[in-house]
Amino acid sequence: MEKRSSQGIVPFQEIISALLDNNHPFPPVLLHRFSDMEDESLQKLKAIWLQINPERRVNLLEDLEDISAADTLVCFDGISRLALDDPEAPARSSAIRLLDECDNNHLVPIFMRMMEKDKDEKVRAIAASALGKYVYLGELEEIPEDLQKKVEDSLIRTIKGTDTPLVRQQSLESLGFSSREDVPPLIQAAYTNQDVFWVASALVAMGHSADERWLKQVIESLKNSEPLIQIEAIRAAGELQLDASRSILLKLLKKSSSMDFPMRSAIIWSLSEIGGDGVLEALAEAQDEADEEDEIEFIESAVDNLEFNSGFTPLNIMDIGAPNEDDLDIEDVPTEEDEGEGGEGDEDDDSWGSTDEDDDEQ
């Protein structure tokens, strides 16, 4: 039986009592006790889980997400797996996200079931996103081939099915990691769609793909007037270590003082992934101009990432057949008016189109 030690460790039964006490807030100092839970404590929590106020369960899991984001040493797998069956959709969503670092293959059929059958759209979308890790692990041959195929088949069915655009788009992004021959046509179909969210998801999938065939689409999207498309193109350029985008990104960085931080940080991080002439100097200049401490620290992290990448000779997969970056001045990047947002494709395919109702759901 767990006792209070000389260091003041609270017995888990007292934590149970605090969870069930609706007259007082749950003490934040106790949140770390849900990390690396022993089986006995987990069974006690499971026995009373649904007796906890629903709002408190949701808030508890959201608080654990915040801790997990700030502290990589904690592990909330036990309580997260328990919460996968919680009646509250936000609790199930948090549980999936908390299991992001857990590579347990037994989670695959659970996530597939949640993607295909959960009654909440956001839960289905988050489950679809979580499956992307297993496609990636399959490409690294770190999970059985048949398991990877089951995940990919499920994602493809979802993309081609009748679920909401949000769920299908998240499925496409996860499928981007796959090297299957039937995946690029799905990405291209999404890219040539007239809906902003489909195009953005296509660019995310391109960034995941490590496939040189998407060079033109990523480059032309760097100047897109739609911020969502542009930021995903910037991120994809970094993920693909696209040398041909360096000069464009450097010019965007110089013009980024009026941009919001997510866009500016995407440019900075992608440059740190790509590296090359002028990048270190540009990041140093950006750091000198930064006023906010958070941005200064972010740029420091980007410089560390640049130095880490520069310490090796990475395989720049986009070099083959890539145009010289000097020939790709930002002013030369095709615009939507020049040749259409995505080039030629199945723009009239109803399976990729979106109605006004779909747009509202986004």
Summary of the structure (lengths in Angstrom):
residues: 362
radius of gyration: 23.0
end to end distance: 50.3
largest distance: 72.6
contacts: 1118
relative contact order: 0.07
helix: 66%
strand: 0%
